[in-house]
Amino acid sequence: MNTIEVIKNWTSAKSEVLDLGCGDGEILKTLEDELQINALGVEINQSNINICIQSGLNVIQQNIDDGLGNFSDKSFDTVIMSQTIQVLKNPKQALLEVTRIGNESIVTIPNFGFWTTRLKLLFLGKMPITGSLPKTWYETENIHLCTIKDFEILCNECGIDIKEKKFFSSSGKENILTNTLPNFFATSAIYKISK
């Protein structure tokens, strides 16, 4: 099962869904087509917004770092933040906002504790370029590097309940290694959370 399949399984049909940092709208479009959700995307990049609009998605241009005060408490059934939290200036505040706005939230993160990332940093002495980190350190959008363990500690500190979680290898699939030692063998993780 890949990330989009997990998100689909964790989202109720005909529900209200907000996707923060929706990119080109791939996740929302899949959910809209297959689950008939009422979708709204938030994106900052104009070219991604144009793609969303061409796909028939409702999307607004907004910088998540400027706050999400325009959304009321529990105004969405599900809030999605996929591969976005690590590019924000204040991930903790964003996590608190996501759980305030949604009855449930789905957050995916890259795992900077993945074993090849650790080895490349150890032996090469420089920030690695990998499948999940494809850009050089000065070109990447990532400004907060966290591991699976870091994210779970932050959830605990914020009083956020982790309802479900899944860990994926570089091929985008779960396996015995990712499930046994996720902080070491998973390249990414997905969490279903609430507060």
Sequence and secondary structure as in RCSB ss.txt:
>XXXX:A:sequence
MNTIEVIKNWTSAKSEVLDLGCGDGEILKTLEDELQINALGVEINQSNINICIQSGLNVIQQNIDDGLGNFSDKS
FDTVIMSQTIQVLKNPKQALLEVTRIGNESIVTIPNFGFWTTRLKLLFLGKMPITGSLPKTWYETENIHLCTIKD
FEILCNECGIDIKEKKFFSSSGKENILTNTLPNFFATSAIYKISK
>XXXX:A:secstr
  HHHHHHHTS TT EEEEET TTSHHHHHHHHHH  EEEEEE  HHHHHHHHHTT  EEE  GGG  TTS TT 
EEEEEEES GGGSS HHHHHHHHHHHEEEEEEEEE TT HHHHHHHHHH S    SSS S TTT S  S   HHH
HHHHHHHTT EEEEEEEE TTS   HHHHHSHHHH SEEEEEEE 
